[in-house]
């Protein structure tokens, strides 16, 4: 983005308010969590090929690694944009990282419609952030900004969970849906997620074929895809937010050896684990101001 649009930037946080031109985000890949809050107008975009509309009083979370394409905005659009590094979010949410990942990566709570109560709550944070951004020379400025962001992330997590509860109440509480939810809970809470579909079926006391069927019926994704998604999130977290060696990461996540882990990683991430760690660590430490 242009320097004139940036209200605050450090190695982990970029804050931009009332942006009218989002064209620089088009055809990019998110290198952190990008929160786009529509204050006025309409934003249309594709995330990894999936279309999304961001209307007034709606926000979307672009997750790390997602490709942003086909971005269109109405002439009267005004949005707030916040970019947070992966490392910062993992550090701030470490005590509730499973819930955070569940909302974003499993339940896909990326687009969030805001109630009047939520709008009022976010307005308080917006006012507080704006007031602190205007006093950059005060002591502990960076720490104060991070503390506000920390509280805001928990507010967003709370909003997403409330949205899930409301959806659950409206959905058909069928046996298949119940087993699908149990599968997600078991997968999310597993220390070693890299298990076979047969393994998770045994945990749920159902057949692998039935588990495969209900996953497709409830989510349009296979059980294998759910397992891979969550394994990949554990990999990303351990590589970017811990000092564990690649070998230690592989063993902790249930891979037989580093060779097998390397082949798996190359298939899913397109590079080696060390290349991924180095490139993402550098991008989180070096602010990019055109």
Backbone torsions as a table, in degrees:
resi	resn	phi	psi	omega
1	UNK	NA	161.7	177.2
2	UNK	-68.3	149.5	179.5
3	UNK	-58.1	-36.2	-177.6
4	UNK	-63.9	-22.3	-179.5
5	UNK	-84.7	-14.6	-173.0
6	UNK	-90.7	120.1	178.7
7	UNK	-88.6	-30.4	-179.8
8	UNK	-155.3	141.9	176.6
9	UNK	-152.6	136.1	167.7
10	UNK	-142.0	-163.0	-173.9
11	UNK	-69.9	-14.6	-176.3
12	UNK	-125.5	-18.1	-172.3
13	UNK	-129.5	134.3	168.8
14	UNK	-128.1	125.4	-177.4
15	UNK	-119.2	126.0	179.2
16	UNK	-133.3	131.7	-174.8
17	UNK	-117.7	143.6	174.5
18	UNK	52.8	46.9	178.0
19	UNK	-75.7	134.8	176.7
20	UNK	-107.4	-17.2	-178.0
21	UNK	-120.2	108.4	179.0
22	UNK	-103.2	12.2	-172.9
23	UNK	-59.8	-29.5	-178.8
24	UNK	-70.4	-15.1	177.0
25	UNK	-83.7	-13.5	-177.2
26	UNK	-70.5	141.2	179.2
27	UNK	60.6	40.7	177.6
28	UNK	-122.6	165.8	174.5
29	UNK	-116.9	125.6	-176.5
30	UNK	-64.5	125.4	177.3
31	UNK	-99.8	10.7	175.8
32	UNK	-164.1	-165.7	174.3
33	UNK	-86.4	124.0	179.6
34	UNK	-113.5	117.2	179.5
35	UNK	-101.6	120.4	179.5
36	UNK	-115.0	114.2	-179.7
37	UNK	-107.9	118.5	-179.2
38	UNK	-85.9	115.0	178.9
39	UNK	-90.2	-27.2	-177.3
40	UNK	-160.4	143.2	176.4
41	UNK	90.0	-151.5	-176.7
42	UNK	-147.1	136.5	176.3
43	UNK	-120.3	131.7	174.3
44	UNK	-118.1	135.6	177.5
45	UNK	-156.9	165.6	174.1
46	UNK	-113.5	132.8	172.3
47	UNK	-112.8	114.2	-176.0
48	UNK	50.9	40.5	175.9
49	UNK	86.9	-7.6	-179.7
50	UNK	-95.8	125.6	-177.7
51	UNK	-74.7	143.8	177.1
52	UNK	-140.3	141.1	172.9
53	UNK	-110.8	129.0	178.4
54	UNK	-113.3	98.9	-178.4
55	UNK	-87.5	177.2	177.7
56	UNK	-58.4	138.2	-178.9
57	UNK	66.5	32.6	176.9
58	UNK	-132.3	144.9	174.3
59	UNK	-130.2	155.1	179.1
60	UNK	-128.2	148.1	177.0
61	UNK	-112.9	112.6	173.1
62	UNK	-85.6	120.8	-173.8
63	UNK	-87.3	156.9	-179.0
64	UNK	-54.8	133.7	178.2
65	UNK	90.3	-12.4	-179.1
66	UNK	-74.6	143.7	178.4
67	UNK	-93.6	130.6	179.7
68	UNK	-103.9	119.1	-177.8
69	UNK	-140.2	169.6	174.9
70	UNK	51.8	44.3	-176.7
71	UNK	-84.0	122.0	178.3
72	UNK	-130.3	142.6	178.5
73	UNK	-131.9	148.7	175.4
74	UNK	-75.3	157.9	-174.9
75	UNK	-59.6	-27.4	-176.0
76	UNK	-97.7	15.0	-172.9
77	UNK	-69.3	136.5	169.9
78	UNK	-134.8	127.8	-178.5
79	UNK	-134.8	155.6	168.0
80	UNK	-102.8	138.5	178.9
81	UNK	-128.1	130.3	174.1
82	UNK	-126.9	129.2	175.9
83	UNK	-113.5	124.1	178.6
84	UNK	-118.6	137.2	178.8
85	UNK	-68.5	154.7	178.2
86	UNK	-59.7	-43.8	-177.8
87	UNK	-60.2	-42.2	-178.4
88	UNK	-64.7	-46.3	-178.9
89	UNK	-62.8	-42.1	179.2
90	UNK	-63.5	-38.0	179.2
91	UNK	-69.7	-45.3	-177.0
92	UNK	-69.3	-33.4	-175.4
93	UNK	-103.0	15.5	-171.1
94	UNK	-58.0	-32.2	-179.1
95	UNK	-75.7	-16.6	-179.8
96	UNK	-134.1	33.0	-175.4
97	UNK	-66.5	-30.9	178.6
98	UNK	-65.0	-42.6	178.5
99	UNK	-66.0	-40.4	179.0
100	UNK	-61.0	-48.0	-179.5
101	UNK	-65.5	-37.1	179.7
102	UNK	-61.5	-45.7	-178.5
103	UNK	-62.8	-45.7	-173.2
104	UNK	-83.0	-45.8	-169.5
105	UNK	-95.7	-23.6	179.8
106	UNK	-102.1	-54.3	-175.8
107	UNK	-87.9	-4.6	173.7
108	UNK	55.1	45.3	178.1
109	UNK	-83.0	59.8	-175.8
110	UNK	-84.9	-42.9	179.5
111	UNK	-98.0	126.1	-173.1
112	UNK	-128.8	118.7	173.6
113	UNK	-83.2	135.7	-171.7
114	UNK	-103.3	132.4	174.2
115	UNK	-77.8	171.3	177.8
116	UNK	-60.1	-39.1	179.2
117	UNK	-64.3	-43.7	179.0
118	UNK	-65.2	-39.4	178.0
119	UNK	-60.4	-42.0	179.6
120	UNK	-65.4	-41.2	179.4
121	UNK	-64.5	-44.5	179.0
122	UNK	-66.2	-31.0	177.7
123	UNK	-63.5	-35.7	177.5
124	UNK	-63.3	-46.2	178.6
125	UNK	-63.9	-39.5	-179.6
126	UNK	-61.7	-44.8	178.8
127	UNK	-64.0	-42.5	-179.5
128	UNK	-64.9	-44.4	177.7
129	UNK	-61.6	-45.3	-179.0
130	UNK	-60.8	-42.0	-179.3
131	UNK	-65.5	-37.2	-180.0
132	UNK	-75.0	-31.8	177.6
133	UNK	-66.4	-22.6	-180.0
134	UNK	-84.0	-3.3	179.6
135	UNK	-126.3	63.6	-173.0
136	UNK	-68.6	-16.5	-175.1
137	UNK	-97.1	2.8	-180.0
138	UNK	-74.1	153.5	179.8
139	UNK	-59.8	144.2	176.1
140	UNK	60.9	32.1	-176.7
141	UNK	-60.2	-48.1	-178.9
142	UNK	-62.4	-41.3	-179.6
143	UNK	-64.4	-38.5	179.1
144	UNK	-65.6	-44.4	178.6
145	UNK	-58.7	-44.2	-179.9
146	UNK	-64.5	-36.8	179.2
147	UNK	-65.7	-40.0	176.9
148	UNK	-65.0	-43.8	178.2
149	UNK	-61.2	-40.4	179.3
150	UNK	-57.8	-49.5	179.4
151	UNK	-64.0	-38.2	-179.2
152	UNK	-64.7	-38.4	177.9
153	UNK	-62.5	-41.0	178.0
154	UNK	-67.8	-34.2	176.1
155	UNK	-63.2	-42.5	178.9
156	UNK	-66.0	-41.8	177.2
157	UNK	-60.5	-42.1	178.1
158	UNK	-61.9	-42.1	178.8
159	UNK	-62.7	-42.2	-179.5
160	UNK	-65.8	-39.4	180.0
161	UNK	-68.5	-38.5	176.4
162	UNK	-62.1	-39.4	177.6
163	UNK	-63.1	-38.2	179.1
164	UNK	-65.5	-43.2	-179.9
165	UNK	-60.3	-43.7	-179.6
166	UNK	-63.2	-39.5	178.7
167	UNK	-65.7	-42.6	-179.9
168	UNK	-60.1	-39.2	-178.9
169	UNK	-66.8	-30.7	-177.3
170	UNK	-84.9	-21.5	-176.0
171	UNK	-79.6	159.1	177.6
172	UNK	-70.1	120.0	-178.4
173	UNK	-83.1	59.9	-178.9
174	UNK	-77.9	165.8	178.0
175	UNK	-61.9	-41.2	179.3
176	UNK	-62.0	-43.1	179.0
177	UNK	-64.3	-39.4	178.9
178	UNK	-62.3	-44.4	179.1
179	UNK	-66.3	-35.2	178.0
180	UNK	-63.7	-43.8	177.6
181	UNK	-62.7	-40.0	178.6
182	UNK	-64.3	-38.3	177.4
183	UNK	-61.4	-45.7	179.5
184	UNK	-63.0	-40.8	178.6
185	UNK	-63.7	-45.3	-180.0
186	UNK	-63.1	-43.2	179.8
187	UNK	-65.3	-45.2	-178.4
188	UNK	-61.9	-40.3	-174.2
189	UNK	-88.3	-4.6	-179.3
190	UNK	-70.7	133.6	176.4
191	UNK	-68.1	-44.6	175.0
192	UNK	-110.8	104.3	-174.7
193	UNK	-84.9	-19.3	-176.3
194	UNK	-75.9	81.1	178.7
195	UNK	-129.6	166.7	179.4
196	UNK	-78.9	162.7	174.5
197	UNK	-61.1	-35.8	178.6
198	UNK	-61.2	-39.1	179.6
199	UNK	-60.9	-48.9	-178.2
200	UNK	-68.4	-33.8	176.9
201	UNK	-62.2	-40.5	178.2
202	UNK	-63.4	-38.8	179.3
203	UNK	-62.0	-31.4	-177.2
204	UNK	-95.4	-3.4	-178.8
205	UNK	60.2	40.9	174.3
206	UNK	-131.8	171.2	-179.2
207	UNK	-84.1	152.2	176.5
208	UNK	-57.1	-37.5	-179.6
209	UNK	-64.6	-40.1	179.4
210	UNK	-67.7	-39.7	177.4
211	UNK	-61.4	-43.9	178.6
212	UNK	-61.6	-39.6	-178.0
213	UNK	-67.1	-45.9	-176.7
214	UNK	-71.7	-30.3	176.9
215	UNK	-63.2	-45.9	179.2
216	UNK	-65.3	-41.3	-177.0
217	UNK	-68.6	-37.4	-175.0
218	UNK	-89.2	-21.3	-171.5
219	UNK	-138.5	-7.1	-174.6
220	UNK	62.7	18.4	175.9
221	UNK	-128.7	149.1	179.9
222	UNK	-80.1	162.7	175.7
223	UNK	-61.9	-37.0	177.0
224	UNK	-59.3	-40.3	-179.2
225	UNK	-67.9	-39.0	177.2
226	UNK	-62.7	-44.0	-179.6
227	UNK	-62.0	-46.1	-179.5
228	UNK	-62.2	-41.2	179.7
229	UNK	-57.7	-46.3	-176.1
230	UNK	-75.5	-35.3	173.6
231	UNK	-60.0	-43.6	-178.9
232	UNK	-64.7	-34.3	177.6
233	UNK	-69.3	-37.6	175.5
234	UNK	-65.2	-40.0	177.5
235	UNK	-60.8	-49.2	-178.5
236	UNK	-58.9	-43.7	-178.6
237	UNK	-64.0	-47.7	-176.2
238	UNK	-67.9	-34.5	179.3
239	UNK	-72.7	-37.7	-172.7
240	UNK	-96.2	-21.1	-173.0
241	UNK	-119.4	6.0	176.1
242	UNK	-134.3	168.4	177.0
243	UNK	-99.7	15.3	179.3
244	UNK	-63.5	143.2	175.4
245	UNK	-71.1	164.6	178.1
246	UNK	-58.6	-39.8	178.8
247	UNK	-63.1	-43.4	-179.7
248	UNK	-65.4	-38.4	177.0
249	UNK	-62.5	-45.4	-179.3
250	UNK	-59.6	-46.6	-177.8
251	UNK	-67.7	-39.7	-178.7
252	UNK	-64.1	-32.2	-176.5
253	UNK	-93.6	5.6	172.2
254	UNK	92.1	12.4	176.3
255	UNK	-80.7	144.8	-175.2
256	UNK	-65.0	-40.3	-180.0
257	UNK	-159.4	173.0	-176.9
258	UNK	-68.3	-28.3	179.0
259	UNK	-64.9	-46.8	178.7
260	UNK	-65.5	-39.4	177.6
261	UNK	-62.0	-42.8	179.6
262	UNK	-61.7	-41.3	179.0
263	UNK	-66.3	-42.4	178.3
264	UNK	-62.3	-45.3	-176.9
265	UNK	-63.3	-43.7	179.7
266	UNK	-60.2	-39.3	-179.3
267	UNK	-65.5	-40.3	-173.3
268	UNK	-93.6	-27.2	-175.4
269	UNK	-115.3	-13.3	176.1
270	UNK	79.5	10.3	178.6
271	UNK	-156.7	-178.3	177.8
272	UNK	-83.5	160.2	177.6
273	UNK	-57.4	-41.2	-179.5
274	UNK	-68.2	-39.5	177.8
275	UNK	-61.7	-40.4	179.8
276	UNK	-66.1	-45.6	-179.4
277	UNK	-62.2	-45.9	-177.3
278	UNK	-65.5	-47.1	-176.0
279	UNK	-66.0	-40.1	-178.1
280	UNK	-77.9	-29.5	175.2
281	UNK	-67.7	-42.2	178.7
282	UNK	-64.6	-41.6	-177.9
283	UNK	-67.9	-29.2	179.7
284	UNK	-79.9	-19.1	-177.4
285	UNK	-97.0	-18.2	-174.3
286	UNK	-115.0	106.5	176.9
287	UNK	-61.6	138.7	-178.2
288	UNK	-108.0	101.1	179.7
289	UNK	-115.7	111.5	-179.5
290	UNK	-60.0	NA	NA
